[in-house]
Amino acid sequence: MREMDCIIVGGGIAGLQAAIQLGRYSAHQVLVVDAGEGRSTLCRTYHNILGYPDGVSGKELRAIGRMQAEQTGVLFEKDRIVEAMRVHEDKIRLKGSSGTLYQAKTVLLATGLSDRIPDIPGLKSTLGRTVYVCPDCDGYEIQGKQTILLGAGEAGANMAMTLIERTNDLLYINHEQTAISADLHRQMKQAGVRYLEAAVQEVQQMEDGHITGVLTEDGQIFESERGFIAFGGNRVHYELAEQLGAVIADNKHVEANPRSMQAAPHVWIAGDLGIHAEQATVAMGEGAIAAIWIHKALQKMAKG
């Protein structure tokens, strides 16, 4: 069994920023357990992060972040944590899908969420390049551009009402052809959103993930310079937090003290797992805050 002062579950943006902060105290044994998945593995280009005016990929950020953390002595393990339990008043035990057991005085959960992304040919290779998920992060990228929103039902309709503020050339294709209220239909029409119910056969693109259009199953091609997706039904990975006694909100995100990001005794959270705007920059801030308070808690434990 591996015993550590802190185990960080999740090696995305939040987990890595926490690892860097904790590692720099040089007083704690820190292990990051990561399955190698998550939103940041899909994003081709973040455009709204300080210091990267031309954008940076999630893959590059993760590689740089891991290098920075490892330079301070933080350890990494590829595994998926599937179970969490308390074994003593001051010890938490985690079980990986590999069968490995891990034990720590403190745990930071940065398990995030998974977007529901249909298996449409060409879609994933454009994500984060010219097709986006978050209007707060990337609404700027569609400013005044011909844009297609691929979505499902009211999740897509609500996104369309947000995006129409950015461009007057917006087509919402309801890929799953699920129901939308009459009121939302009216709002979209009044705002100038064009609407189509049709299954998408392919997202067409030039090299390097630049969308050029969408091919529907009935053979129609709709040209586009940019894209967005909003299918709803994203899965929040809250289960470990629940097992350790955290409060789970109705939307399955985890509640935490906004000052310290503590969610339960000896348990902190950071990133998209929490209740906040789902942005990489927010995840970084929360990772750093959680790490500071984990350091304080470990100091207190050391003093008895």
Secondary structure as GFF3:
##gff-version 3
##sequence-region A 1 304
A	DSSP	beta_strand	2	9	.	.	.	ID=ss1
A	DSSP	alpha_helix	13	23	.	.	.	ID=ss2
A	DSSP	beta_strand	30	34	.	.	.	ID=ss3
A	DSSP	alpha_helix	39	42	.	.	.	ID=ss4
A	DSSP	alpha_helix	58	71	.	.	.	ID=ss5
A	DSSP	beta_strand	75	78	.	.	.	ID=ss6
A	DSSP	beta_strand	81	88	.	.	.	ID=ss7
A	DSSP	beta_strand	91	96	.	.	.	ID=ss8
A	DSSP	beta_strand	101	109	.	.	.	ID=ss9
A	DSSP	beta_strand	113	114	.	.	.	ID=ss10
A	DSSP	three_ten_helix	124	126	.	.	.	ID=ss11
A	DSSP	beta_strand	131	132	.	.	.	ID=ss12
A	DSSP	alpha_helix	135	138	.	.	.	ID=ss13
A	DSSP	three_ten_helix	139	142	.	.	.	ID=ss14
A	DSSP	beta_strand	147	151	.	.	.	ID=ss15
A	DSSP	alpha_helix	153	163	.	.	.	ID=ss16
A	DSSP	beta_strand	170	174	.	.	.	ID=ss17
A	DSSP	alpha_helix	182	191	.	.	.	ID=ss18
A	DSSP	beta_strand	194	197	.	.	.	ID=ss19
A	DSSP	beta_strand	200	206	.	.	.	ID=ss20
A	DSSP	three_ten_helix	207	209	.	.	.	ID=ss21
A	DSSP	beta_strand	210	216	.	.	.	ID=ss22
A	DSSP	beta_strand	221	223	.	.	.	ID=ss23
A	DSSP	beta_strand	226	230	.	.	.	ID=ss24
A	DSSP	beta_strand	235	236	.	.	.	ID=ss25
A	DSSP	alpha_helix	239	243	.	.	.	ID=ss26
A	DSSP	beta_strand	262	264	.	.	.	ID=ss27
A	DSSP	beta_strand	267	269	.	.	.	ID=ss28
A	DSSP	three_ten_helix	271	273	.	.	.	ID=ss29
A	DSSP	alpha_helix	280	302	.	.	.	ID=ss30
###
